[in-house]
Amino acid sequence: MNEKKIKLAGTEEVRDFVREAGKCDFDIDISYNRVIIDAKSFLGVLSLDLNRELTVKYGGHDMNFENVLSKYATA
């Protein structure tokens, strides 16, 4: 299981992230504290506190999705 920390600043970034997550054929979860959301759900991701650092966990590999994660990655 891979894990990355990201930060999404607004609805355009959420839309971009969810669009690429939806193209993947493996499960992707995004979480903050104890709230875990399916990363392929636009409304689910929007319901998270976007002012916080979010944790993405996924079990596969897709180069386009990795590029999106890199774009929104935190240090």
DAGISUL-V561518 format. One line per field, one symbol per residue. ss: DSSP state (H for helix, E for strand, C for the rest). phi: phi as a letter, one per 30 degrees, with the letter a starting at -180 (. if undefined). burial: # if it has 9 or more other C-alpha atoms within 8 Angstrom, else .. A space follows every 10 residues. Layout:
ss=???
phi=???
burial=???
//
This chain:
ss=CEEEEECCCC HHHHHHHHHH HHCCCCCEEE EECCEEEECC CHHHHHCCCC CCCEEEEECC CCHHHHHHHH HHECC
phi=.dbbcbbcca dddddddddd ddddcbdbcb bbhcdcbddc cedddddddd dcdcccbacb bbdddddddd dcdce
burial=...#####.. ..######## ##.#..#### ##....#### ##.###...# ..######## ....##.##. .##..
//
